Amino acid sequence: MSDRDEKTDAIREALRGVADPATGRDLVSSGFVKNVAHCDGAIKVSLSMGAAAGVVDAVKEQAEKALGSLSWATEVKVELE
């Protein structure tokens, strides 16, 4: 497995630690993670959620924190679709 694949897997694994407050299921299993990209430590993830704005903002903040905890992450951007 390449370094790129390992980092993509690490991103998805970090997002598995973030739960949708409405269902309790993680973001990956819930199908909310639409795009994952990374380059030189910068991570960009797109989430598609149909929840209320307050809930979405809280989940976005949790996702940013989870991704920021990756040792190689230098910049994190979570976009909402």
N, C-alpha and C positions, 0 to 999 in steps of 0.2 A: 504494500500500500504506500502511495506517495505521501510526502509531507503535506501536500495540498489536501488530499483526501482525509488525512488524519486530522487536520485543522477543521475541515468542514464537519467531520464527525464530532469533534470536540465542541463546536458551536451548537450543533443539534443536541448534544448531550447536556450542555449547559441550559438550553431552553427547555429540556425535559424537567428541569428543576423548578420551572415557573408554571404555576397552576392558574387555570381559568377559574376565577372566584365563583362563577355561576354553576360550573359542573364539577370542579375539583380535578378535572383531567389536565394533563400538561399540554403546553402549546403545540408540541410536535404531534402528539397523538390526536389532538383535537383538529389538526389540519390547518391551524392558523398561520404556520410558517410558510410563506409563499416563495421567497427568494433569499438565498444566502450567498454572500460574496465576501471575499477577504483578499487582501494584498498588503504585504509588508507590515503586518500587524493591525491594519485597519479592517474593521468588520462592519459590514452593512447587511442588515436583515430587514425584510419586509414582512409585516404581519397583516393579516386580513381578519378582522373581528367584527361581529355585528352587535357588540355590546354597547351599553350606555357610555358616554364620554368619560365619566369619572372612573368607571371600571377600566376602560381602555387605557387611560392615562396611568393608572396604578400598575397595570400589567406591563406597559411600556417601560416604566421606571424599574420594575423588577427584572425585566429582560435585559435592560442596559446594565444593571448591577451584576447580573449573572455572567454576562459576556465580558464585562470589565474585569471580572475575577480571573479570567484566563491569563496565564502568566505571560503569554506572548502578545496580548492585545495592547495596542498603543492608542487606538481610537475606536469608538463604538458609535454606530448610528442605527437606530431602530426607527423605521418608517411605518406609518399606518396607512393601509389602503382603504 
